[in-house]
């Protein structure tokens, strides 16, 4: 969301994504648009809005709405959550390359801005030839880049198949972004070396340490202070404000401190705690 994007941009994150938004709800409901997407004119660029979609025209309509406020859209073909798969969204799309092509083609044909990107994020098949075929079909349809999470739909905590990302990278001419288990800047450099990827996408690693791309091994106190300032300025709901701090302080607090901090129930209690313990 906007507040957290604002934070990671301060610490060398080049490109930010929104959370995954269901395109059909976004198109149908102004209330959904207001709750799912916020931005500002100042520093929230470059920005990619990630959609869950299964119909070409619906994705197009969502892209048209978002086009004035963002730099591109990303079609999520990698989410393995049961609800998404059951609805025909996310990772089940990797088994339907023609539908992915159709959705990319529709957006390409209907959005007139040549600088507006259309990317996809995928997981891999156990038979990598199917993944390469999917990627080559997407490339032929005009996809801007592909982010590859190097696990299959069934895999959760198994090692990431960086070798598979390397093969995909060598099979295409568009940029490939590597994703999966990247927790430090050293990991970023290692994954780049292993795969030849043009970039890396990080999710959980940045939740734990939003300053990761700036080379910090763990979240610095300055980053925690920045989060407090940004979250308060944006009117971030308490649950979101508190959860981010729980992630960020995971590595720098003892088990006993966690027990105390994680049950705090108001912004003022959190601010008092941070001030008393860390001078933040």
PLY file of the C-alpha trace (Angstrom):
ply
format ascii 1.0
element vertex 280
property float x
property float y
property float z
element edge 279
property int vertex1
property int vertex2
end_header
0.00 0.00 0.00
0.99 3.64 -0.42
2.54 4.16 3.03
4.80 1.10 2.79
5.71 1.87 -0.83
6.74 5.34 0.34
8.99 3.75 2.97
10.80 1.25 0.70
11.34 3.90 -1.99
13.40 5.81 0.61
15.67 2.76 0.82
16.63 2.11 -2.82
13.60 0.16 -4.07
13.36 1.04 -7.78
9.88 -0.24 -8.65
6.86 -0.83 -6.42
3.76 -2.96 -6.88
0.36 -2.67 -5.24
-1.11 -5.70 -3.50
-3.08 -7.98 -5.84
-6.47 -6.43 -6.69
-9.38 -8.42 -8.16
-10.02 -6.66 -11.47
-13.73 -7.51 -11.66
-14.42 -5.92 -8.25
-12.25 -2.93 -9.11
-14.18 -2.28 -12.34
-17.60 -2.86 -10.81
-17.34 -0.93 -7.56
-16.18 2.61 -6.76
-16.01 1.54 -3.12
-13.57 -1.24 -4.05
-11.47 1.22 -6.04
-11.28 3.63 -3.12
-10.35 0.95 -0.59
-7.93 -1.06 -2.77
-5.93 1.69 -4.45
-4.44 4.95 -3.25
-1.54 6.91 -4.66
-0.20 10.46 -4.70
1.20 12.69 -7.41
4.49 13.28 -5.66
6.74 10.25 -5.33
4.73 7.09 -5.96
6.39 6.24 -9.28
7.24 4.02 -11.02
4.17 2.10 -9.87
2.75 -1.20 -11.12
-0.81 -2.20 -10.19
-1.18 -5.97 -9.92
-4.50 -7.48 -10.91
-6.13 -10.88 -10.55
-8.19 -11.43 -13.71
-9.53 -14.20 -15.93
-11.36 -12.21 -18.63
-9.57 -10.07 -21.19
-12.07 -7.23 -21.35
-12.37 -6.97 -17.57
-8.58 -6.65 -17.27
-8.67 -4.03 -20.03
-11.34 -2.02 -18.27
-9.31 -2.12 -15.04
-6.18 -1.05 -16.93
-8.01 1.85 -18.54
-9.21 3.10 -15.13
-5.75 2.83 -13.60
-3.73 4.10 -16.57
-3.70 7.82 -15.58
-2.37 6.99 -12.10
0.18 4.21 -12.65
3.00 3.19 -14.97
1.73 -0.27 -15.81
-0.28 -3.31 -14.78
0.82 -6.80 -13.82
-1.35 -9.88 -14.35
-0.93 -12.25 -11.42
-0.43 -15.79 -12.74
1.43 -16.96 -9.67
-0.78 -16.68 -6.58
-1.23 -20.21 -5.16
-3.88 -19.33 -2.56
-6.84 -21.69 -2.66
-9.48 -18.98 -3.02
-7.68 -17.48 -6.02
-7.24 -20.85 -7.75
-10.88 -21.77 -7.05
-12.01 -18.53 -8.70
-9.85 -19.13 -11.78
-7.27 -16.51 -10.80
-3.58 -16.61 -10.00
-1.42 -19.66 -10.59
-4.05 -21.68 -12.44
-3.51 -19.29 -15.38
-0.09 -20.83 -16.09
-2.04 -23.81 -17.46
-3.92 -21.60 -19.92
-1.30 -19.73 -22.00
-3.87 -18.80 -24.69
-5.98 -16.95 -22.11
-2.90 -15.15 -20.79
-2.03 -14.16 -24.37
-5.57 -12.94 -24.96
-5.54 -10.77 -21.84
-2.14 -9.24 -22.65
-3.17 -8.65 -26.28
-6.42 -6.91 -25.29
-4.63 -4.50 -22.94
-1.94 -3.82 -25.54
-4.57 -3.07 -28.20
-6.80 -0.86 -26.05
-4.34 1.20 -23.98
-2.87 3.88 -26.23
0.00 4.93 -23.98
3.14 3.22 -25.40
4.98 3.76 -22.09
2.34 1.83 -20.12
3.79 -1.59 -19.27
1.94 -4.91 -19.23
3.78 -7.59 -17.28
2.95 -10.99 -15.79
4.10 -12.84 -12.68
4.19 -16.63 -12.84
5.16 -19.81 -11.03
6.91 -22.64 -12.85
5.58 -26.00 -14.06
7.24 -29.23 -13.04
7.81 -29.70 -16.77
9.81 -26.55 -17.48
9.18 -26.79 -21.22
5.58 -25.77 -20.51
6.80 -22.69 -18.63
9.17 -21.69 -21.40
6.33 -22.13 -23.91
4.03 -19.93 -21.79
6.71 -17.23 -21.51
7.50 -17.28 -25.22
3.80 -16.98 -26.08
3.47 -14.03 -23.68
6.57 -12.43 -25.19
5.13 -12.79 -28.70
1.97 -11.01 -27.55
3.89 -7.96 -26.32
4.35 -8.53 -22.60
6.88 -6.02 -21.17
8.64 -8.36 -18.73
7.96 -11.53 -16.77
8.54 -12.09 -13.06
9.27 -15.74 -12.27
8.75 -17.19 -8.82
10.98 -20.25 -8.97
8.58 -22.74 -7.37
5.68 -24.80 -8.66
2.13 -24.23 -7.41
2.44 -27.12 -4.94
5.76 -25.95 -3.49
5.73 -23.60 -0.51
8.95 -23.76 1.51
11.03 -25.98 -0.74
14.22 -24.48 -2.22
13.68 -22.07 -5.11
14.62 -23.45 -8.54
16.97 -20.68 -9.64
18.24 -22.98 -12.40
14.74 -22.87 -13.91
14.75 -19.05 -13.87
18.12 -19.14 -15.65
16.71 -21.38 -18.42
13.69 -19.08 -18.85
15.98 -16.04 -19.00
18.11 -17.71 -21.70
15.00 -18.60 -23.73
13.58 -15.06 -23.99
14.73 -11.62 -25.07
12.49 -9.51 -22.79
13.56 -8.75 -19.19
13.10 -11.51 -16.60
12.73 -10.71 -12.91
13.64 -13.39 -10.35
11.51 -13.95 -7.25
11.66 -16.24 -4.24
13.53 -16.39 -0.92
15.55 -13.20 -1.38
16.18 -11.78 2.07
19.37 -9.69 1.84
21.22 -7.57 -0.68
23.80 -10.37 -0.89
20.98 -12.76 -1.87
20.03 -10.31 -4.61
23.54 -10.34 -6.03
23.77 -14.13 -5.70
20.45 -14.69 -7.49
21.48 -12.28 -10.25
24.72 -14.25 -10.66
22.89 -17.62 -10.70
20.09 -16.65 -13.09
21.28 -13.70 -15.18
17.91 -12.10 -14.35
17.42 -8.41 -15.10
16.04 -7.66 -11.66
14.68 -9.20 -8.47
11.30 -8.91 -6.81
11.15 -9.17 -3.02
8.08 -9.47 -0.79
8.62 -11.07 2.63
12.28 -10.01 2.74
11.23 -6.36 2.48
8.51 -6.79 5.09
11.17 -8.01 7.51
13.66 -5.33 6.46
12.36 -2.46 4.33
15.92 -1.09 4.11
17.24 -4.32 2.55
17.95 -2.87 -0.90
20.02 -0.12 0.71
22.35 -2.82 2.08
21.21 -3.03 5.72
21.40 -6.53 7.24
18.52 -5.80 9.59
16.00 -2.99 9.93
17.80 0.14 11.20
16.13 2.29 13.84
16.05 5.17 11.34
13.81 3.02 9.11
11.47 2.31 12.03
11.31 6.03 12.73
10.59 6.69 9.06
7.76 4.13 9.12
6.21 5.75 12.18
6.35 9.19 10.55
5.01 7.99 7.18
2.26 5.82 8.67
1.00 8.61 10.91
1.11 11.09 8.03
-0.93 8.72 5.83
-3.44 7.85 8.55
-2.51 4.16 8.30
-4.98 1.97 10.22
-3.56 0.70 13.51
-3.57 -3.00 12.58
-1.50 -2.33 9.44
0.82 0.08 11.29
1.41 -2.43 14.09
1.81 -5.49 11.81
4.51 -3.83 9.76
6.41 -2.98 12.94
6.08 -6.59 14.14
7.71 -7.78 10.90
10.38 -5.06 10.98
11.36 -5.73 14.60
11.36 -9.52 14.33
15.16 -9.76 14.17
15.97 -7.02 16.67
13.73 -7.93 19.61
13.94 -10.74 22.16
11.18 -13.31 22.64
10.11 -11.51 25.82
9.99 -8.13 24.06
7.88 -9.64 21.27
5.36 -10.94 23.80
4.90 -7.40 25.10
5.03 -5.53 21.78
2.79 -7.86 19.76
-0.19 -7.44 22.10
-0.14 -3.64 22.21
-3.52 -2.39 21.07
-3.24 1.33 20.31
-1.03 3.71 18.39
-0.19 5.64 21.55
0.91 2.43 23.32
3.16 1.53 20.37
4.67 5.03 20.26
5.34 4.96 24.02
6.97 1.54 23.74
9.22 2.58 20.85
10.22 5.76 22.65
10.96 4.02 25.96
12.90 1.08 24.46
14.61 2.57 21.41
14.34 6.34 21.69
12.23 6.37 18.49
0 1
1 2
2 3
3 4
4 5
5 6
6 7
7 8
8 9
9 10
10 11
11 12
12 13
13 14
14 15
15 16
16 17
17 18
18 19
19 20
20 21
21 22
22 23
23 24
24 25
25 26
26 27
27 28
28 29
29 30
30 31
31 32
32 33
33 34
34 35
35 36
36 37
37 38
38 39
39 40
40 41
41 42
42 43
43 44
44 45
45 46
46 47
47 48
48 49
49 50
50 51
51 52
52 53
53 54
54 55
55 56
56 57
57 58
58 59
59 60
60 61
61 62
62 63
63 64
64 65
65 66
66 67
67 68
68 69
69 70
70 71
71 72
72 73
73 74
74 75
75 76
76 77
77 78
78 79
79 80
80 81
81 82
82 83
83 84
84 85
85 86
86 87
87 88
88 89
89 90
90 91
91 92
92 93
93 94
94 95
95 96
96 97
97 98
98 99
99 100
100 101
101 102
102 103
103 104
104 105
105 106
106 107
107 108
108 109
109 110
110 111
111 112
112 113
113 114
114 115
115 116
116 117
117 118
118 119
119 120
120 121
121 122
122 123
123 124
124 125
125 126
126 127
127 128
128 129
129 130
130 131
131 132
132 133
133 134
134 135
135 136
136 137
137 138
138 139
139 140
140 141
141 142
142 143
143 144
144 145
145 146
146 147
147 148
148 149
149 150
150 151
151 152
152 153
153 154
154 155
155 156
156 157
157 158
158 159
159 160
160 161
161 162
162 163
163 164
164 165
165 166
166 167
167 168
168 169
169 170
170 171
171 172
172 173
173 174
174 175
175 176
176 177
177 178
178 179
179 180
180 181
181 182
182 183
183 184
184 185
185 186
186 187
187 188
188 189
189 190
190 191
191 192
192 193
193 194
194 195
195 196
196 197
197 198
198 199
199 200
200 201
201 202
202 203
203 204
204 205
205 206
206 207
207 208
208 209
209 210
210 211
211 212
212 213
213 214
214 215
215 216
216 217
217 218
218 219
219 220
220 221
221 222
222 223
223 224
224 225
225 226
226 227
227 228
228 229
229 230
230 231
231 232
232 233
233 234
234 235
235 236
236 237
237 238
238 239
239 240
240 241
241 242
242 243
243 244
244 245
245 246
246 247
247 248
248 249
249 250
250 251
251 252
252 253
253 254
254 255
255 256
256 257
257 258
258 259
259 260
260 261
261 262
262 263
263 264
264 265
265 266
266 267
267 268
268 269
269 270
270 271
271 272
272 273
273 274
274 275
275 276
276 277
277 278
278 279
